[in-house]
């Protein structure tokens, strides 16, 4: 809805489009409990957004020059109340255009992905700050700066071509990757997994892969990463909502059709002559999906892929994931050393998985007291209910001296 209204208003009025849609959603919350949910909820909200937008256009002088054109585009009264105002294909194109607008090179690089997550994916400032391991204030400043740059640079609402496409595609893919990550492991809230975000990330990436401009090897590689990981979602929690580690998951319940789709896109990603971080991550996910059980997983191959991955992305989070694999292959002491060697380790000070991993290593080394200290710190930092319950159980085992 934001994307479609932005096309009609002009990209310089992005904030107005967001405000109109937010008001339409608020009206739905106020009226639906009394009158019932309409047969086509999305059409209802789009119509409410359109009507609010028309009111704004008629009131504001800023639209005087193009008021007639905007009203003609939006005022489609012949459409029945429960029908969609805009065709699905039209909306899809608008979303792709807005993806590339958010990632225009005129916008500072640190603000591009933040703007895409806020505008296209509905992320709040806190969710974005978690994704970037920074503060809410820093993200708010980036968003303000990005929207100001859009107005100043008069960025066109279009899908780019040639070298400009290549520049912007990387930021678009990063936005979609972060959207999927937030769904796969939520940074806060009651639920560890937010399947609706994973589905939306997969849908948008698939949309991008089908478009001639986005049909690139790294797009297919990212889609493979999402599908292969999402296939495991049904087994990440037990029936009571408790977190299950990879070794505890029932692999017979992994979504085989999703794995097949993931493997197809993994094959498609190999058609070019490029390799990206998404190719390596897809390779890691494929190793897990190909193993019939935890014990038969090719951990040495996974470690080899992580060794390559850190050449592309030497972030502390990737380095921590590699350290966990090192511990699996070479033992917990090697894992502790690998964590100590992480560059910018201080960036993980508020990242609970750092302390959860160290607690696990120390438990395997029978250092119960040290392990307990790490689990306490992880428990302080974890924000989802299932993760906190899992960490509390690990902590209790350390305190009681039980085997974990």
C-alpha positions in Angstrom: 0.0 0.0 0.0 2.8 2.4 0.9 4.6 1.5 -2.4 1.5 2.1 -4.5 0.6 5.4 -2.9 4.2 6.5 -3.1 4.1 5.9 -6.9 0.9 8.0 -7.1 2.0 10.9 -4.8 5.6 11.0 -5.8 8.6 9.6 -3.9 9.1 12.9 -2.2 5.9 12.3 -0.3 6.9 8.9 1.1 6.2 9.9 4.7 2.7 11.0 3.7 2.0 7.6 2.2 3.2 5.9 5.4 1.0 8.2 7.5 -2.1 7.6 5.4 -1.7 3.8 5.5 -1.1 3.9 9.3 -4.3 5.9 9.7 -6.3 3.4 7.5 -5.0 0.5 9.7 -6.0 2.4 12.8 -9.6 2.8 11.4 -9.7 -0.9 10.7 -8.9 -1.7 14.3 -11.6 0.7 15.4 -14.4 -0.5 13.1 -13.9 -4.2 12.4 -14.6 -5.3 16.0 -18.1 -3.8 15.7 -19.0 -4.4 12.0 -17.0 -7.6 11.4 -14.0 -8.3 9.2 -14.8 -7.5 5.5 -14.7 -10.3 2.9 -11.6 -8.8 1.4 -9.7 -7.1 4.2 -6.8 -5.9 2.1 -9.2 -4.3 -0.4 -11.0 -2.5 2.5 -7.7 -1.1 3.9 -6.5 -0.1 0.4 -9.8 1.7 -0.2 -9.6 3.4 3.2 -6.0 4.5 2.4 -7.1 5.7 -1.0 -10.0 7.8 0.4 -7.7 9.3 3.1 -5.2 10.1 0.4 -7.7 11.8 -1.8 -8.8 14.0 1.1 -5.2 15.0 1.6 -4.6 15.7 -2.1 -7.7 17.9 -2.3 -6.7 19.9 0.8 -3.0 20.4 0.3 -1.7 23.1 -2.1 1.5 21.1 -2.6 -0.4 18.8 -5.0 -2.1 21.6 -7.0 -0.1 21.0 -10.2 -0.9 17.3 -10.4 -4.1 17.1 -8.4 -6.2 16.1 -11.5 -3.8 13.3 -12.5 -3.6 11.9 -9.0 -7.4 11.9 -8.6 -7.8 10.2 -12.0 -5.3 7.4 -10.9 -7.0 6.8 -7.6 -10.7 7.5 -8.0 -11.8 4.2 -9.5 -15.4 4.2 -8.3 -16.6 1.5 -10.7 -14.8 -1.1 -8.7 -17.0 -3.1 -6.3 -16.3 -2.6 -2.6 -14.7 -6.0 -2.1 -12.5 -5.9 -5.2 -8.9 -4.9 -5.2 -8.4 -1.3 -6.3 -5.0 -2.0 -7.9 -4.1 -5.2 -9.8 -1.6 -7.5 -8.0 0.9 -7.1 -10.8 0.8 -3.3 -10.5 1.4 -3.6 -6.7 4.3 -6.0 -7.2 6.0 -3.6 -9.6 5.5 -0.8 -7.1 7.2 -2.8 -4.3 10.2 -3.6 -6.5 10.5 0.1 -7.4 10.4 1.1 -3.8 13.0 -1.5 -2.9 15.4 0.1 -5.3 14.5 3.7 -4.3 15.4 2.8 -0.7 18.8 1.5 -1.9 19.7 4.5 -4.2 23.4 5.4 -4.0 22.5 9.0 -3.1 21.3 7.7 0.2 24.1 7.0 2.7 24.9 3.3 2.7 24.3 2.9 6.5 20.8 4.3 6.0 19.7 2.4 2.8 18.9 -1.0 4.5 17.4 0.7 7.5 15.0 2.7 5.3 14.1 -0.5 3.3 13.3 -2.4 6.5 11.2 0.4 7.9 9.3 1.3 4.7 8.9 -2.1 2.9 9.0 -4.5 5.8 7.3 -2.6 8.6 10.1 -2.9 11.1 10.1 -0.7 14.1 13.2 1.4 15.0 14.1 -1.0 17.9 13.9 -4.1 15.6 16.3 -2.3 13.1 18.7 -1.3 15.9 18.9 -4.9 17.0 19.7 -6.0 13.5 22.5 -3.5 13.3 23.7 -4.0 16.9 23.3 -0.2 17.5 21.0 2.2 19.3 17.4 3.4 18.6 18.6 7.0 18.4 21.2 6.1 15.7 18.6 4.3 13.6 16.1 7.2 13.9 18.8 9.6 12.7 19.6 7.4 9.7 15.9 7.2 8.7 15.5 11.0 8.9 18.7 11.5 6.9 17.5 9.0 4.2 14.1 10.6 3.6 15.7 14.0 3.5 18.1 12.8 0.8 15.3 11.3 -1.2 13.6 14.8 -1.4 16.9 16.7 -2.1 18.1 14.3 -4.8 14.7 13.9 -6.4 15.3 10.2 -6.8 13.0 8.7 -9.5 10.5 5.9 -8.6 11.9 3.3 -11.0 13.8 0.0 -11.3 17.4 0.8 -12.4 19.3 -0.8 -15.2 23.0 -1.6 -16.0 25.7 -0.9 -13.5 23.3 1.1 -11.4 21.2 -2.0 -10.9 24.3 -4.0 -9.7 25.1 -1.3 -7.1 21.7 -1.2 -5.6 20.8 -4.9 -5.8 23.3 -5.7 -3.0 21.5 -3.4 -0.6 18.1 -4.7 -1.6 19.3 -8.3 -1.0 20.7 -7.3 2.4 17.4 -5.8 3.4 15.6 -9.0 2.5 18.2 -11.1 4.3 17.7 -9.1 7.5 13.9 -9.3 7.2 14.2 -13.1 7.0 16.6 -13.2 9.9 14.2 -11.2 12.1 11.5 -13.7 11.3 13.7 -16.8 11.8 15.0 -15.6 15.2 13.0 -12.6 16.5 15.1 -10.1 18.4 12.3 -9.5 21.0 8.7 -10.4 21.9 6.9 -13.5 23.0 7.8 -15.7 20.0 11.2 -16.9 18.9 9.9 -17.4 15.3 7.8 -14.9 13.3 6.8 -17.0 10.4 4.9 -14.2 8.7 8.2 -12.3 8.3 10.0 -15.3 6.9 7.2 -15.8 4.4 7.2 -12.2 3.4 11.0 -12.2 2.9 10.7 -15.4 0.7 7.8 -13.8 -1.3 9.7 -10.6 -2.0 12.9 -12.4 -2.9 11.0 -14.8 -5.2 9.4 -11.7 -6.8 12.8 -10.2 -7.3 14.3 -13.4 -8.8 11.4 -13.7 -11.3 12.0 -10.1 -12.6 14.5 -9.7 -15.4 16.5 -7.1 -13.4 16.7 -9.3 -10.2 17.2 -12.6 -11.9 20.9 -12.8 -10.8 22.9 -15.7 -9.2 23.1 -14.1 -5.8 19.3 -13.5 -5.8 18.8 -17.2 -6.3 21.4 -18.0 -3.7 19.7 -15.8 -1.1 16.3 -17.4 -1.9 18.0 -20.8 -1.4 19.3 -19.7 2.0 15.8 -18.6 3.0 14.0 -21.7 1.8 16.5 -24.3 3.2 16.4 -22.6 6.6 12.6 -22.0 6.6 12.1 -25.7 5.9 13.3 -26.4 9.5 10.9 -23.9 11.2 8.3 -26.5 12.2 10.8 -28.3 14.4 12.6 -25.4 16.1 10.1 -25.4 19.0 8.4 -28.2 20.8 4.6 -28.4 21.4 5.0 -26.2 24.5 7.0 -23.5 22.7 10.4 -24.5 24.1 13.4 -24.1 21.9 14.9 -27.2 20.3 18.6 -27.3 19.2 19.5 -28.7 15.8 20.5 -32.1 17.4 17.1 -32.4 19.1 14.9 -31.6 16.0 12.8 -34.3 14.3 14.1 -34.1 10.7 11.2 -36.2 9.4 9.1 -33.0 10.0 11.3 -30.8 7.9 9.4 -29.4 4.9 10.6 -31.5 2.0 8.9 -29.4 -0.7 10.5 -26.3 0.6 13.9 -28.1 0.7 13.4 -29.1 -3.0 12.6 -25.5 -3.9 15.7 -24.3 -2.0 17.9 -26.9 -3.8 16.4 -25.7 -7.2 17.4 -22.1 -6.5 20.8 -23.2 -5.2 21.4 -24.9 -8.6 20.2 -21.7 -10.3 22.7 -19.7 -8.3 25.5 -21.7 -9.8 24.7 -20.7 -13.4 26.8 -17.5 -13.3 30.5 -17.0 -12.7 30.1 -15.1 -9.3 30.2 -16.3 -5.8 28.7 -14.3 -2.9 28.2 -14.7 0.8 24.7 -16.0 0.0 26.2 -18.9 -2.0 28.3 -19.9 0.9 25.4 -19.6 3.4 23.2 -21.7 1.0 25.9 -24.3 0.9 25.9 -24.5 4.7 22.1 -24.8 4.8 22.3 -27.5 2.1 24.7 -29.5 4.2 22.3 -29.5 7.1 19.3 -30.4 4.9 21.3 -33.3 3.2 22.2 -35.0 6.5 19.8 -37.7 7.6 20.7 -37.0 11.2 22.8 -34.7 13.4 25.7 -37.2 13.7 26.1 -37.6 9.9 26.3 -33.9 9.3 29.4 -33.0 7.3 30.8 -30.5 9.8 34.2 -30.3 8.2 32.6 -29.1 4.9 30.5 -26.6 6.9 33.7 -25.3 8.6 35.3 -25.0 5.1 32.4 -22.9 3.9 32.6 -20.7 7.0 36.3 -20.2 6.4 35.4 -18.8 2.9 32.4 -16.9 4.3 34.6 -14.8 6.7 36.5 -13.6 3.6 33.2 -12.0 2.4 31.7 -11.0 5.8 34.1 -10.8 8.7 31.4 -9.5 11.1 31.6 -10.6 14.7 28.3 -12.5 14.3 29.6 -14.6 11.4 32.9 -15.2 13.3 30.9 -16.4 16.3 28.9 -18.9 14.2 32.2 -20.1 12.8 33.6 -20.5 16.3 30.6 -22.7 17.2 31.4 -25.0 14.2 35.1 -25.0 15.2 34.0 -26.3 18.6 31.9 -29.0 17.0 34.8 -30.2 14.8 37.9 -29.6 17.1 36.4 -29.5 20.5 35.1 -26.9 23.0 38.6 -25.5 23.9 39.2 -24.7 20.3 35.8 -22.9 20.3 36.8 -20.7 23.3 40.0 -19.7 21.5 38.1 -18.9 18.3 35.8 -16.6 20.2 38.7 -14.9 21.9 40.2 -14.2 18.4 37.1 -12.5 17.0 37.8 -9.0 15.8 35.5 -6.3 17.2 34.4 -8.8 19.9 33.1 -5.8 22.0 30.3 -5.4 19.5 28.9 -8.6 20.8 28.8 -7.4 24.4 25.0 -7.1 24.3 24.5 -10.2 22.1 23.1 -13.0 24.2 24.2 -15.8 21.8 27.9 -15.0 22.6 27.4 -15.9 26.2 25.2 -18.8 25.4 27.9 -20.3 23.1 30.6 -19.7 25.7 28.4 -21.3 28.4 28.0 -24.3 26.1 31.7 -24.6 25.6 32.5 -24.3 29.3 29.8 -26.9 30.1 31.5 -29.4 27.7 34.8 -28.7 29.5 33.1 -29.4 32.9 33.7 -25.9 34.1 30.2 -25.5 35.7 30.8 -22.3 37.6 32.2 -20.4 34.5 29.4 -21.8 32.4 26.8 -20.6 34.9 28.3 -17.1 34.8 28.0 -17.1 31.0 24.4 -18.4 31.0 23.4 -15.8 33.6 24.7 -13.0 31.4 22.9 -14.6 28.4 19.7 -14.8 30.4 19.9 -11.1 31.2 20.2 -10.2 27.5 17.8 -12.6 25.9 14.4 -11.0 25.0 12.2 -13.8 23.8 10.3 -16.1 26.1 11.5 -19.4 24.6 15.1 -18.4 24.6 14.9 -17.2 28.3 13.3 -20.5 29.3 16.0 -22.5 27.4 18.8 -20.5 29.0 17.3 -20.8 32.5 17.2 -24.5 32.1 20.9 -24.6 31.1 21.7 -22.4 34.0 19.9 -24.6 36.5 21.8 -27.7 35.2 25.1 -25.9 35.8 24.1 -24.8 39.3 22.8 -28.3 40.1 25.8 -30.0 38.6 23.7 -32.0 36.2 24.7 -33.2 32.8 23.3 -30.9 30.0 
